[in-house]
Amino acid sequence: MYRKLSIRKNSGIAIQAVARKLAVIFYTMLKNKTAYQNSTAEEYEKKDQARRQKRLEKEAKKLGFSLQKINIY
């Protein structure tokens, strides 16, 4: 998360965002009395890819287009 944000924004903003994310995770763990569920970088990338795809589909629909999958291989 830090690397992506530091590319788009400056490093100070990225540090604040990551610190806030960690604080929210910590607070939620304490409030709900749950253990930390670690996610790998690959899982994060998959979720991010799905999120971006959904956003693109929504934007295309808003503009009157439709997206179709193409099998290249």
mmCIF file of the N, C-alpha and C atoms, coordinates in Angstrom:
data_MODEL
# 
_entry.id   MODEL 
# 
loop_
_atom_site.group_PDB 
_atom_site.id 
_atom_site.type_symbol 
_atom_site.label_atom_id 
_atom_site.label_alt_id 
_atom_site.label_comp_id 
_atom_site.label_asym_id 
_atom_site.label_entity_id 
_atom_site.label_seq_id 
_atom_site.pdbx_PDB_ins_code 
_atom_site.Cartn_x 
_atom_site.Cartn_y 
_atom_site.Cartn_z 
_atom_site.occupancy 
_atom_site.B_iso_or_equiv 
_atom_site.pdbx_formal_charge 
_atom_site.auth_seq_id 
_atom_site.auth_comp_id 
_atom_site.auth_asym_id 
_atom_site.auth_atom_id 
_atom_site.pdbx_PDB_model_num 
ATOM 1   N N  . MET A 1 1  ? 0.830   -1.182  0.000   1.00 0.00 ? 1  MET A N  1 
ATOM 2   C CA . MET A 1 1  ? 0.000   0.000   0.000   1.00 0.00 ? 1  MET A CA 1 
ATOM 3   C C  . MET A 1 1  ? 0.878   1.251   0.000   1.00 0.00 ? 1  MET A C  1 
ATOM 4   N N  . TYR A 1 2  ? 1.916   1.234   0.815   1.00 0.00 ? 2  TYR A N  1 
ATOM 5   C CA . TYR A 1 2  ? 2.785   2.410   0.893   1.00 0.00 ? 2  TYR A CA 1 
ATOM 6   C C  . TYR A 1 2  ? 3.418   2.720   -0.460  1.00 0.00 ? 2  TYR A C  1 
ATOM 7   N N  . ARG A 1 3  ? 3.919   1.693   -1.135  1.00 0.00 ? 3  ARG A N  1 
ATOM 8   C CA . ARG A 1 3  ? 4.600   1.923   -2.414  1.00 0.00 ? 3  ARG A CA 1 
ATOM 9   C C  . ARG A 1 3  ? 3.674   2.546   -3.444  1.00 0.00 ? 3  ARG A C  1 
ATOM 10  N N  . LYS A 1 4  ? 2.456   2.028   -3.530  1.00 0.00 ? 4  LYS A N  1 
ATOM 11  C CA . LYS A 1 4  ? 1.506   2.574   -4.502  1.00 0.00 ? 4  LYS A CA 1 
ATOM 12  C C  . LYS A 1 4  ? 1.164   4.026   -4.189  1.00 0.00 ? 4  LYS A C  1 
ATOM 13  N N  . LEU A 1 5  ? 0.915   4.301   -2.912  1.00 0.00 ? 5  LEU A N  1 
ATOM 14  C CA . LEU A 1 5  ? 0.559   5.671   -2.540  1.00 0.00 ? 5  LEU A CA 1 
ATOM 15  C C  . LEU A 1 5  ? 1.735   6.631   -2.699  1.00 0.00 ? 5  LEU A C  1 
ATOM 16  N N  . SER A 1 6  ? 2.925   6.175   -2.386  1.00 0.00 ? 6  SER A N  1 
ATOM 17  C CA . SER A 1 6  ? 4.075   7.073   -2.477  1.00 0.00 ? 6  SER A CA 1 
ATOM 18  C C  . SER A 1 6  ? 4.386   7.436   -3.924  1.00 0.00 ? 6  SER A C  1 
ATOM 19  N N  . ILE A 1 7  ? 3.963   6.587   -4.871  1.00 0.00 ? 7  ILE A N  1 
ATOM 20  C CA . ILE A 1 7  ? 4.149   6.925   -6.281  1.00 0.00 ? 7  ILE A CA 1 
ATOM 21  C C  . ILE A 1 7  ? 3.152   8.003   -6.687  1.00 0.00 ? 7  ILE A C  1 
ATOM 22  N N  . ARG A 1 8  ? 1.892   7.833   -6.297  1.00 0.00 ? 8  ARG A N  1 
ATOM 23  C CA . ARG A 1 8  ? 0.845   8.783   -6.688  1.00 0.00 ? 8  ARG A CA 1 
ATOM 24  C C  . ARG A 1 8  ? 0.905   10.069  -5.873  1.00 0.00 ? 8  ARG A C  1 
ATOM 25  N N  . LYS A 1 9  ? 1.129   9.952   -4.590  1.00 0.00 ? 9  LYS A N  1 
ATOM 26  C CA . LYS A 1 9  ? 1.203   11.099  -3.679  1.00 0.00 ? 9  LYS A CA 1 
ATOM 27  C C  . LYS A 1 9  ? 2.643   11.188  -3.184  1.00 0.00 ? 9  LYS A C  1 
ATOM 28  N N  . ASN A 1 10 ? 2.893   12.070  -2.242  1.00 0.00 ? 10 ASN A N  1 
ATOM 29  C CA . ASN A 1 10 ? 4.247   12.094  -1.684  1.00 0.00 ? 10 ASN A CA 1 
ATOM 30  C C  . ASN A 1 10 ? 4.354   11.114  -0.512  1.00 0.00 ? 10 ASN A C  1 
ATOM 31  N N  . SER A 1 11 ? 5.554   10.889  -0.043  1.00 0.00 ? 11 SER A N  1 
ATOM 32  C CA . SER A 1 11 ? 5.772   9.857   0.973   1.00 0.00 ? 11 SER A CA 1 
ATOM 33  C C  . SER A 1 11 ? 5.132   10.211  2.310   1.00 0.00 ? 11 SER A C  1 
ATOM 34  N N  . GLY A 1 12 ? 5.013   11.492  2.629   1.00 0.00 ? 12 GLY A N  1 
ATOM 35  C CA . GLY A 1 12 ? 4.386   11.885  3.887   1.00 0.00 ? 12 GLY A CA 1 
ATOM 36  C C  . GLY A 1 12 ? 2.928   11.468  3.950   1.00 0.00 ? 12 GLY A C  1 
ATOM 37  N N  . ILE A 1 13 ? 2.211   11.670  2.864   1.00 0.00 ? 13 ILE A N  1 
ATOM 38  C CA . ILE A 1 13 ? 0.809   11.277  2.804   1.00 0.00 ? 13 ILE A CA 1 
ATOM 39  C C  . ILE A 1 13 ? 0.686   9.761   2.868   1.00 0.00 ? 13 ILE A C  1 
ATOM 40  N N  . ALA A 1 14 ? 1.588   9.060   2.190   1.00 0.00 ? 14 ALA A N  1 
ATOM 41  C CA . ALA A 1 14 ? 1.565   7.598   2.196   1.00 0.00 ? 14 ALA A CA 1 
ATOM 42  C C  . ALA A 1 14 ? 1.804   7.058   3.601   1.00 0.00 ? 14 ALA A C  1 
ATOM 43  N N  . ILE A 1 15 ? 2.737   7.649   4.321   1.00 0.00 ? 15 ILE A N  1 
ATOM 44  C CA . ILE A 1 15 ? 3.022   7.217   5.697   1.00 0.00 ? 15 ILE A CA 1 
ATOM 45  C C  . ILE A 1 15 ? 1.800   7.426   6.581   1.00 0.00 ? 15 ILE A C  1 
ATOM 46  N N  . GLN A 1 16 ? 1.139   8.567   6.444   1.00 0.00 ? 16 GLN A N  1 
ATOM 47  C CA . GLN A 1 16 ? -0.059  8.833   7.236   1.00 0.00 ? 16 GLN A CA 1 
ATOM 48  C C  . GLN A 1 16 ? -1.170  7.836   6.910   1.00 0.00 ? 16 GLN A C  1 
ATOM 49  N N  . ALA A 1 17 ? -1.344  7.525   5.644   1.00 0.00 ? 17 ALA A N  1 
ATOM 50  C CA . ALA A 1 17 ? -2.400  6.595   5.240   1.00 0.00 ? 17 ALA A CA 1 
ATOM 51  C C  . ALA A 1 17 ? -2.140  5.200   5.785   1.00 0.00 ? 17 ALA A C  1 
ATOM 52  N N  . VAL A 1 18 ? -0.895  4.750   5.720   1.00 0.00 ? 18 VAL A N  1 
ATOM 53  C CA . VAL A 1 18 ? -0.559  3.424   6.226   1.00 0.00 ? 18 VAL A CA 1 
ATOM 54  C C  . VAL A 1 18 ? -0.696  3.386   7.743   1.00 0.00 ? 18 VAL A C  1 
ATOM 55  N N  . ALA A 1 19 ? -0.277  4.444   8.416   1.00 0.00 ? 19 ALA A N  1 
ATOM 56  C CA . ALA A 1 19 ? -0.411  4.499   9.877   1.00 0.00 ? 19 ALA A CA 1 
ATOM 57  C C  . ALA A 1 19 ? -1.873  4.467   10.283  1.00 0.00 ? 19 ALA A C  1 
ATOM 58  N N  . ARG A 1 20 ? -2.724  5.178   9.553   1.00 0.00 ? 20 ARG A N  1 
ATOM 59  C CA . ARG A 1 20 ? -4.154  5.174   9.852   1.00 0.00 ? 20 ARG A CA 1 
ATOM 60  C C  . ARG A 1 20 ? -4.735  3.784   9.616   1.00 0.00 ? 20 ARG A C  1 
ATOM 61  N N  . LYS A 1 21 ? -4.335  3.149   8.531   1.00 0.00 ? 21 LYS A N  1 
ATOM 62  C CA . LYS A 1 21 ? -4.845  1.813   8.229   1.00 0.00 ? 21 LYS A CA 1 
ATOM 63  C C  . LYS A 1 21 ? -4.464  0.838   9.349   1.00 0.00 ? 21 LYS A C  1 
ATOM 64  N N  . LEU A 1 22 ? -3.218  0.909   9.810   1.00 0.00 ? 22 LEU A N  1 
ATOM 65  C CA . LEU A 1 22 ? -2.777  0.044   10.910  1.00 0.00 ? 22 LEU A CA 1 
ATOM 66  C C  . LEU A 1 22 ? -3.546  0.339   12.196  1.00 0.00 ? 22 LEU A C  1 
ATOM 67  N N  . ALA A 1 23 ? -3.798  1.623   12.451  1.00 0.00 ? 23 ALA A N  1 
ATOM 68  C CA . ALA A 1 23 ? -4.544  1.995   13.653  1.00 0.00 ? 23 ALA A CA 1 
ATOM 69  C C  . ALA A 1 23 ? -5.973  1.466   13.600  1.00 0.00 ? 23 ALA A C  1 
ATOM 70  N N  . VAL A 1 24 ? -6.603  1.538   12.428  1.00 0.00 ? 24 VAL A N  1 
ATOM 71  C CA . VAL A 1 24 ? -7.969  1.032   12.281  1.00 0.00 ? 24 VAL A CA 1 
ATOM 72  C C  . VAL A 1 24 ? -7.995  -0.478  12.477  1.00 0.00 ? 24 VAL A C  1 
ATOM 73  N N  . ILE A 1 25 ? -7.017  -1.179  11.904  1.00 0.00 ? 25 ILE A N  1 
ATOM 74  C CA . ILE A 1 25 ? -6.941  -2.634  12.077  1.00 0.00 ? 25 ILE A CA 1 
ATOM 75  C C  . ILE A 1 25 ? -6.759  -2.985  13.555  1.00 0.00 ? 25 ILE A C  1 
ATOM 76  N N  . PHE A 1 26 ? -5.852  -2.283  14.233  1.00 0.00 ? 26 PHE A N  1 
ATOM 77  C CA . PHE A 1 26 ? -5.587  -2.538  15.644  1.00 0.00 ? 26 PHE A CA 1 
ATOM 78  C C  . PHE A 1 26 ? -6.825  -2.263  16.488  1.00 0.00 ? 26 PHE A C  1 
ATOM 79  N N  . TYR A 1 27 ? -7.493  -1.134  16.240  1.00 0.00 ? 27 TYR A N  1 
ATOM 80  C CA . TYR A 1 27 ? -8.690  -0.782  17.001  1.00 0.00 ? 27 TYR A CA 1 
ATOM 81  C C  . TYR A 1 27 ? -9.796  -1.819  16.789  1.00 0.00 ? 27 TYR A C  1 
ATOM 82  N N  . THR A 1 28 ? -9.988  -2.240  15.554  1.00 0.00 ? 28 THR A N  1 
ATOM 83  C CA . THR A 1 28 ? -11.015 -3.231  15.247  1.00 0.00 ? 28 THR A CA 1 
ATOM 84  C C  . THR A 1 28 ? -10.720 -4.558  15.932  1.00 0.00 ? 28 THR A C  1 
ATOM 85  N N  . MET A 1 29 ? -9.442  -4.941  15.963  1.00 0.00 ? 29 MET A N  1 
ATOM 86  C CA . MET A 1 29 ? -9.059  -6.179  16.645  1.00 0.00 ? 29 MET A CA 1 
ATOM 87  C C  . MET A 1 29 ? -9.373  -6.098  18.139  1.00 0.00 ? 29 MET A C  1 
ATOM 88  N N  . LEU A 1 30 ? -9.069  -4.968  18.747  1.00 0.00 ? 30 LEU A N  1 
ATOM 89  C CA . LEU A 1 30 ? -9.345  -4.813  20.177  1.00 0.00 ? 30 LEU A CA 1 
ATOM 90  C C  . LEU A 1 30 ? -10.840 -4.773  20.455  1.00 0.00 ? 30 LEU A C  1 
ATOM 91  N N  . LYS A 1 31 ? -11.567 -4.048  19.638  1.00 0.00 ? 31 LYS A N  1 
ATOM 92  C CA . LYS A 1 31 ? -13.007 -3.896  19.843  1.00 0.00 ? 31 LYS A CA 1 
ATOM 93  C C  . LYS A 1 31 ? -13.743 -5.222  19.684  1.00 0.00 ? 31 LYS A C  1 
ATOM 94  N N  . ASN A 1 32 ? -13.389 -5.972  18.652  1.00 0.00 ? 32 ASN A N  1 
ATOM 95  C CA . ASN A 1 32 ? -14.078 -7.233  18.375  1.00 0.00 ? 32 ASN A CA 1 
ATOM 96  C C  . ASN A 1 32 ? -13.408 -8.447  19.011  1.00 0.00 ? 32 ASN A C  1 
ATOM 97  N N  . LYS A 1 33 ? -12.251 -8.230  19.650  1.00 0.00 ? 33 LYS A N  1 
ATOM 98  C CA . LYS A 1 33 ? -11.478 -9.297  20.284  1.00 0.00 ? 33 LYS A CA 1 
ATOM 99  C C  . LYS A 1 33 ? -11.201 -10.438 19.303  1.00 0.00 ? 33 LYS A C  1 
ATOM 100 N N  . THR A 1 34 ? -10.645 -10.075 18.154  1.00 0.00 ? 34 THR A N  1 
ATOM 101 C CA . THR A 1 34 ? -10.317 -11.055 17.126  1.00 0.00 ? 34 THR A CA 1 
ATOM 102 C C  . THR A 1 34 ? -8.818  -11.054 16.875  1.00 0.00 ? 34 THR A C  1 
ATOM 103 N N  . ALA A 1 35 ? -8.352  -12.124 16.279  1.00 0.00 ? 35 ALA A N  1 
ATOM 104 C CA . ALA A 1 35 ? -6.932  -12.228 15.937  1.00 0.00 ? 35 ALA A CA 1 
ATOM 105 C C  . ALA A 1 35 ? -6.692  -11.556 14.585  1.00 0.00 ? 35 ALA A C  1 
ATOM 106 N N  . TYR A 1 36 ? -5.458  -11.169 14.363  1.00 0.00 ? 36 TYR A N  1 
ATOM 107 C CA . TYR A 1 36 ? -5.076  -10.522 13.098  1.00 0.00 ? 36 TYR A CA 1 
ATOM 108 C C  . TYR A 1 36 ? -5.078  -11.555 11.980  1.00 0.00 ? 36 TYR A C  1 
ATOM 109 N N  . GLN A 1 37 ? -5.674  -11.199 10.850  1.00 0.00 ? 37 GLN A N  1 
ATOM 110 C CA . GLN A 1 37 ? -5.704  -12.075 9.689   1.00 0.00 ? 37 GLN A CA 1 
ATOM 111 C C  . GLN A 1 37 ? -4.789  -11.476 8.626   1.00 0.00 ? 37 GLN A C  1 
ATOM 112 N N  . ASN A 1 38 ? -3.635  -12.037 8.503   1.00 0.00 ? 38 ASN A N  1 
ATOM 113 C CA . ASN A 1 38 ? -2.639  -11.518 7.583   1.00 0.00 ? 38 ASN A CA 1 
ATOM 114 C C  . ASN A 1 38 ? -3.019  -11.857 6.146   1.00 0.00 ? 38 ASN A C  1 
ATOM 115 N N  . SER A 1 39 ? -2.907  -10.883 5.257   1.00 0.00 ? 39 SER A N  1 
ATOM 116 C CA . SER A 1 39 ? -3.131  -11.144 3.841   1.00 0.00 ? 39 SER A CA 1 
ATOM 117 C C  . SER A 1 39 ? -1.816  -10.902 3.107   1.00 0.00 ? 39 SER A C  1 
ATOM 118 N N  . THR A 1 40 ? -1.555  -11.740 2.121   1.00 0.00 ? 40 THR A N  1 
ATOM 119 C CA . THR A 1 40 ? -0.305  -11.636 1.385   1.00 0.00 ? 40 THR A CA 1 
ATOM 120 C C  . THR A 1 40 ? -0.413  -10.548 0.324   1.00 0.00 ? 40 THR A C  1 
ATOM 121 N N  . ALA A 1 41 ? 0.709   -10.200 -0.249  1.00 0.00 ? 41 ALA A N  1 
ATOM 122 C CA . ALA A 1 41 ? 0.738   -9.183  -1.296  1.00 0.00 ? 41 ALA A CA 1 
ATOM 123 C C  . ALA A 1 41 ? -0.040  -9.657  -2.520  1.00 0.00 ? 41 ALA A C  1 
ATOM 124 N N  . GLU A 1 42 ? 0.001   -10.949 -2.804  1.00 0.00 ? 42 GLU A N  1 
ATOM 125 C CA . GLU A 1 42 ? -0.725  -11.484 -3.955  1.00 0.00 ? 42 GLU A CA 1 
ATOM 126 C C  . GLU A 1 42 ? -2.231  -11.332 -3.759  1.00 0.00 ? 42 GLU A C  1 
ATOM 127 N N  . GLU A 1 43 ? -2.711  -11.604 -2.545  1.00 0.00 ? 43 GLU A N  1 
ATOM 128 C CA . GLU A 1 43 ? -4.135  -11.446 -2.254  1.00 0.00 ? 43 GLU A CA 1 
ATOM 129 C C  . GLU A 1 43 ? -4.547  -9.985  -2.389  1.00 0.00 ? 43 GLU A C  1 
ATOM 130 N N  . TYR A 1 44 ? -3.700  -9.089  -1.900  1.00 0.00 ? 44 TYR A N  1 
ATOM 131 C CA . TYR A 1 44 ? -3.983  -7.661  -2.009  1.00 0.00 ? 44 TYR A CA 1 
ATOM 132 C C  . TYR A 1 44 ? -4.046  -7.238  -3.471  1.00 0.00 ? 44 TYR A C  1 
ATOM 133 N N  . GLU A 1 45 ? -3.123  -7.735  -4.284  1.00 0.00 ? 45 GLU A N  1 
ATOM 134 C CA . GLU A 1 45 ? -3.112  -7.399  -5.708  1.00 0.00 ? 45 GLU A CA 1 
ATOM 135 C C  . GLU A 1 45 ? -4.359  -7.919  -6.409  1.00 0.00 ? 45 GLU A C  1 
ATOM 136 N N  . LYS A 1 46 ? -4.804  -9.131  -6.053  1.00 0.00 ? 46 LYS A N  1 
ATOM 137 C CA . LYS A 1 46 ? -6.017  -9.689  -6.659  1.00 0.00 ? 46 LYS A CA 1 
ATOM 138 C C  . LYS A 1 46 ? -7.233  -8.839  -6.308  1.00 0.00 ? 46 LYS A C  1 
ATOM 139 N N  . LYS A 1 47 ? -7.343  -8.439  -5.048  1.00 0.00 ? 47 LYS A N  1 
ATOM 140 C CA . LYS A 1 47 ? -8.460  -7.600  -4.627  1.00 0.00 ? 47 LYS A CA 1 
ATOM 141 C C  . LYS A 1 47 ? -8.405  -6.247  -5.328  1.00 0.00 ? 47 LYS A C  1 
ATOM 142 N N  . ASP A 1 48 ? -7.207  -5.695  -5.450  1.00 0.00 ? 48 ASP A N  1 
ATOM 143 C CA . ASP A 1 48 ? -7.047  -4.404  -6.105  1.00 0.00 ? 48 ASP A CA 1 
ATOM 144 C C  . ASP A 1 48 ? -7.420  -4.499  -7.585  1.00 0.00 ? 48 ASP A C  1 
ATOM 145 N N  . GLN A 1 49 ? -7.019  -5.577  -8.223  1.00 0.00 ? 49 GLN A N  1 
ATOM 146 C CA . GLN A 1 49 ? -7.345  -5.794  -9.640  1.00 0.00 ? 49 GLN A CA 1 
ATOM 147 C C  . GLN A 1 49 ? -8.860  -5.899  -9.829  1.00 0.00 ? 49 GLN A C  1 
ATOM 148 N N  . ALA A 1 50 ? -9.525  -6.644  -8.945  1.00 0.00 ? 50 ALA A N  1 
ATOM 149 C CA . ALA A 1 50 ? -10.976 -6.793  -9.034  1.00 0.00 ? 50 ALA A CA 1 
ATOM 150 C C  . ALA A 1 50 ? -11.671 -5.460  -8.794  1.00 0.00 ? 50 ALA A C  1 
ATOM 151 N N  . ARG A 1 51 ? -11.159 -4.678  -7.856  1.00 0.00 ? 51 ARG A N  1 
ATOM 152 C CA . ARG A 1 51 ? -11.728 -3.369  -7.551  1.00 0.00 ? 51 ARG A CA 1 
ATOM 153 C C  . ARG A 1 51 ? -11.598 -2.425  -8.742  1.00 0.00 ? 51 ARG A C  1 
ATOM 154 N N  . ARG A 1 52 ? -10.422 -2.435  -9.388  1.00 0.00 ? 52 ARG A N  1 
ATOM 155 C CA . ARG A 1 52 ? -10.212 -1.578  -10.554 1.00 0.00 ? 52 ARG A CA 1 
ATOM 156 C C  . ARG A 1 52 ? -11.086 -2.005  -11.725 1.00 0.00 ? 52 ARG A C  1 
ATOM 157 N N  . GLN A 1 53 ? -11.224 -3.316  -11.918 1.00 0.00 ? 53 GLN A N  1 
ATOM 158 C CA . GLN A 1 53 ? -12.055 -3.820  -13.006 1.00 0.00 ? 53 GLN A CA 1 
ATOM 159 C C  . GLN A 1 53 ? -13.518 -3.423  -12.805 1.00 0.00 ? 53 GLN A C  1 
ATOM 160 N N  . LYS A 1 54 ? -14.001 -3.549  -11.577 1.00 0.00 ? 54 LYS A N  1 
ATOM 161 C CA . LYS A 1 54 ? -15.375 -3.178  -11.280 1.00 0.00 ? 54 LYS A CA 1 
ATOM 162 C C  . LYS A 1 54 ? -15.595 -1.682  -11.529 1.00 0.00 ? 54 LYS A C  1 
ATOM 163 N N  . ARG A 1 55 ? -14.628 -0.868  -11.138 1.00 0.00 ? 55 ARG A N  1 
ATOM 164 C CA . ARG A 1 55 ? -14.726 0.573   -11.344 1.00 0.00 ? 55 ARG A CA 1 
ATOM 165 C C  . ARG A 1 55 ? -14.752 0.914   -12.834 1.00 0.00 ? 55 ARG A C  1 
ATOM 166 N N  . LEU A 1 56 ? -13.908 0.229   -13.623 1.00 0.00 ? 56 LEU A N  1 
ATOM 167 C CA . LEU A 1 56 ? -13.889 0.464   -15.067 1.00 0.00 ? 56 LEU A CA 1 
ATOM 168 C C  . LEU A 1 56 ? -15.204 0.045   -15.722 1.00 0.00 ? 56 LEU A C  1 
ATOM 169 N N  . GLU A 1 57 ? -15.756 -1.088  -15.296 1.00 0.00 ? 57 GLU A N  1 
ATOM 170 C CA . GLU A 1 57 ? -17.032 -1.537  -15.842 1.00 0.00 ? 57 GLU A CA 1 
ATOM 171 C C  . GLU A 1 57 ? -18.141 -0.538  -15.531 1.00 0.00 ? 57 GLU A C  1 
ATOM 172 N N  . LYS A 1 58 ? -18.128 -0.019  -14.326 1.00 0.00 ? 58 LYS A N  1 
ATOM 173 C CA . LYS A 1 58 ? -19.137 0.957   -13.922 1.00 0.00 ? 58 LYS A CA 1 
ATOM 174 C C  . LYS A 1 58 ? -18.991 2.247   -14.737 1.00 0.00 ? 58 LYS A C  1 
ATOM 175 N N  . GLU A 1 59 ? -17.770 2.698   -14.939 1.00 0.00 ? 59 GLU A N  1 
ATOM 176 C CA . GLU A 1 59 ? -17.519 3.911   -15.717 1.00 0.00 ? 59 GLU A CA 1 
ATOM 177 C C  . GLU A 1 59 ? -17.910 3.712   -17.179 1.00 0.00 ? 59 GLU A C  1 
ATOM 178 N N  . ALA A 1 60 ? -17.621 2.537   -17.745 1.00 0.00 ? 60 ALA A N  1 
ATOM 179 C CA . ALA A 1 60 ? -17.989 2.252   -19.132 1.00 0.00 ? 60 ALA A CA 1 
ATOM 180 C C  . ALA A 1 60 ? -19.506 2.240   -19.285 1.00 0.00 ? 60 ALA A C  1 
ATOM 181 N N  . LYS A 1 61 ? -20.202 1.646   -18.334 1.00 0.00 ? 61 LYS A N  1 
ATOM 182 C CA . LYS A 1 61 ? -21.660 1.606   -18.383 1.00 0.00 ? 61 LYS A CA 1 
ATOM 183 C C  . LYS A 1 61 ? -22.233 3.013   -18.291 1.00 0.00 ? 61 LYS A C  1 
ATOM 184 N N  . LYS A 1 62 ? -21.629 3.833   -17.462 1.00 0.00 ? 62 LYS A N  1 
ATOM 185 C CA . LYS A 1 62 ? -22.075 5.211   -17.296 1.00 0.00 ? 62 LYS A CA 1 
ATOM 186 C C  . LYS A 1 62 ? -21.925 5.995   -18.605 1.00 0.00 ? 62 LYS A C  1 
ATOM 187 N N  . LEU A 1 63 ? -20.881 5.691   -19.380 1.00 0.00 ? 63 LEU A N  1 
ATOM 188 C CA . LEU A 1 63 ? -20.628 6.372   -20.647 1.00 0.00 ? 63 LEU A CA 1 
ATOM 189 C C  . LEU A 1 63 ? -21.351 5.713   -21.827 1.00 0.00 ? 63 LEU A C  1 
ATOM 190 N N  . GLY A 1 64 ? -22.070 4.628   -21.572 1.00 0.00 ? 64 GLY A N  1 
ATOM 191 C CA . GLY A 1 64 ? -22.832 3.985   -22.622 1.00 0.00 ? 64 GLY A CA 1 
ATOM 192 C C  . GLY A 1 64 ? -22.098 2.887   -23.358 1.00 0.00 ? 64 GLY A C  1 
ATOM 193 N N  . PHE A 1 65 ? -21.002 2.407   -22.822 1.00 0.00 ? 65 PHE A N  1 
ATOM 194 C CA . PHE A 1 65 ? -20.228 1.335   -23.439 1.00 0.00 ? 65 PHE A CA 1 
ATOM 195 C C  . PHE A 1 65 ? -20.448 0.044   -22.659 1.00 0.00 ? 65 PHE A C  1 
ATOM 196 N N  . SER A 1 66 ? -20.050 -1.069  -23.260 1.00 0.00 ? 66 SER A N  1 
ATOM 197 C CA . SER A 1 66 ? -20.063 -2.332  -22.544 1.00 0.00 ? 66 SER A CA 1 
ATOM 198 C C  . SER A 1 66 ? -18.716 -3.013  -22.762 1.00 0.00 ? 66 SER A C  1 
ATOM 199 N N  . LEU A 1 67 ? -18.210 -3.628  -21.730 1.00 0.00 ? 67 LEU A N  1 
ATOM 200 C CA . LEU A 1 67 ? -16.921 -4.311  -21.804 1.00 0.00 ? 67 LEU A CA 1 
ATOM 201 C C  . LEU A 1 67 ? -17.147 -5.793  -22.047 1.00 0.00 ? 67 LEU A C  1 
ATOM 202 N N  . GLN A 1 68 ? -16.295 -6.370  -22.878 1.00 0.00 ? 68 GLN A N  1 
ATOM 203 C CA . GLN A 1 68 ? -16.376 -7.802  -23.156 1.00 0.00 ? 68 GLN A CA 1 
ATOM 204 C C  . GLN A 1 68 ? -14.998 -8.404  -23.005 1.00 0.00 ? 68 GLN A C  1 
ATOM 205 N N  . LYS A 1 69 ? -14.960 -9.621  -22.483 1.00 0.00 ? 69 LYS A N  1 
ATOM 206 C CA . LYS A 1 69 ? -13.681 -10.307 -22.309 1.00 0.00 ? 69 LYS A CA 1 
ATOM 207 C C  . LYS A 1 69 ? -13.248 -10.890 -23.648 1.00 0.00 ? 69 LYS A C  1 
ATOM 208 N N  . ILE A 1 70 ? -11.953 -10.812 -23.916 1.00 0.00 ? 70 ILE A N  1 
ATOM 209 C CA . ILE A 1 70 ? -11.365 -11.350 -25.142 1.00 0.00 ? 70 ILE A CA 1 
ATOM 210 C C  . ILE A 1 70 ? -10.360 -12.422 -24.749 1.00 0.00 ? 70 ILE A C  1 
ATOM 211 N N  . ASN A 1 71 ? -10.445 -13.585 -25.353 1.00 0.00 ? 71 ASN A N  1 
ATOM 212 C CA . ASN A 1 71 ? -9.464  -14.637 -25.118 1.00 0.00 ? 71 ASN A CA 1 
ATOM 213 C C  . ASN A 1 71 ? -8.311  -14.439 -26.094 1.00 0.00 ? 71 ASN A C  1 
ATOM 214 N N  . ILE A 1 72 ? -7.173  -14.045 -25.591 1.00 0.00 ? 72 ILE A N  1 
ATOM 215 C CA . ILE A 1 72 ? -6.006  -13.802 -26.414 1.00 0.00 ? 72 ILE A CA 1 
ATOM 216 C C  . ILE A 1 72 ? -5.233  -15.092 -26.630 1.00 0.00 ? 72 ILE A C  1 
ATOM 217 N N  . TYR A 1 73 ? -5.194  -15.945 -25.646 1.00 0.00 ? 73 TYR A N  1 
ATOM 218 C CA . TYR A 1 73 ? -4.373  -17.156 -25.730 1.00 0.00 ? 73 TYR A CA 1 
ATOM 219 C C  . TYR A 1 73 ? -5.194  -18.343 -26.108 1.00 0.00 ? 73 TYR A C  1 
# 
